Amino acid sequence: MAGPGFAVIDLETTGLFPGGHDRIVELAVVHVDDHGLITGRWETLLNPGRDLGPQQIHGIRAADILDAPSFAEVVPQLVELLAGRVPVAHNARFDSGFLFAELEAAGVELWQRPEFLCTMLLARDYLPGSGRALADCCDAFDIPLDGAHRASVDALATASLLSAYMAADPNTSLWFEALERASAFGWPPVPNVVVTHAWCVRPEVAVEITAATFLERITRKLPEFAGPAEQGEYLAMLDRALIDRHISATEAHALVALAEDLAIDRATVVALHRRYFDDLATVAWADGELTDAELADLVAVADLLDIPTDAIGEATDASRWVAAPASSGSSAHVFSLAPGDLVVLTGEMSLPRSAIELELVARGFTPWPAVTKKVALVVAADPDSLSGKARKARDYGIPVVGESALWGLLG
């Protein structure tokens, strides 16, 4: 796997500033041999331990990285992929800055740093007069670039661009001298690290989480120690998870973990989901009428909890219900914000945070800068956010919802 050859690197990050709060969230490596042939490709998402920054640019969801490795966990294989090879990137100053900052944070002592080749700077020689963006350079050689801002796509395009440069000028000393420097460079020892997560490729399609996607992770049959109190605890967490009528990956993980901790088996969880749905129907019918909005809400919850079709039919059959107040023991509640409630925002929203805060104030609520136990709701750019605020809210049992859910709650 070691050289001679080139290791083309591309990264997706949470922001623009390496060595500080910003981190790498995806990396890809493509090997190119000393003749310009592509010989191997590797990629992984990375869990940065913080929010993902401008998700509208890189398109990575927090749900995608919950089971991804940290940068420290990929260091041993990454250094192996780089050893003896010339590191290459398009805009190498950016990628090398993040790579070196992450390596040093992971305990790799870079007394010397390998010298990168930059396909963006080389465009001055091989594509005079052309734009310097990766898309411009690829267009000049008719190299496909479908799905830009995905590390694997950009790394493959950059590798193809490098190959085109080499084919255009195969005898220049530039390539040979770079290969000689890489062969002589010795990477420092890599710290021992316990690897608990394998390299993790970004999913092609986002999968909506429903009960079916996490029930299989709950033990089919346990010694049944869970009584009403334990079951009530599960129902309370389910109720919080469904405030925004969306089950995030983080919430699914938490529900599975709680069921296991409380010794609630899969069949009991299915029954609890049905109980929750029936309680929600009781709340909806409490005034003797089922509105279109309440019907749509019942159907949405039924889809999330995989409630059988016949149960949905029973819940919407007016002949089965009489006007009566919902039981005080109901597991389903309609969440609403009360005037003066504290609301915390976290992450980069589609609207400026100041605009959202002004709207909250206009509706009688109080934007709050930090998460305390008095906060009623945390609104995150991504419901699975790993920001410190979102993690603290989950520790306190405070609901964490997405931006769209906030507007739904505000009506």
PyMOL commands that set and color helices and strands:
alter all, ss='L'
color gray80, all
select helices_A, chain A and resi 55-58+62-65+71-82+92-105+119-126+134-140+151-168+173-184+211-215+228-241+249-261+266-284+292-305+309-315+318-320+353-362+388-396+403-410
alter helices_A, ss='H'
color red, helices_A
select strands_A, chain A and resi 6-13+24-32+38-45+86-89+117-118+342-346+366-368+375-380+400-402
alter strands_A, ss='S'
color yellow, strands_A
deselect
rebuild
show_as cartoon
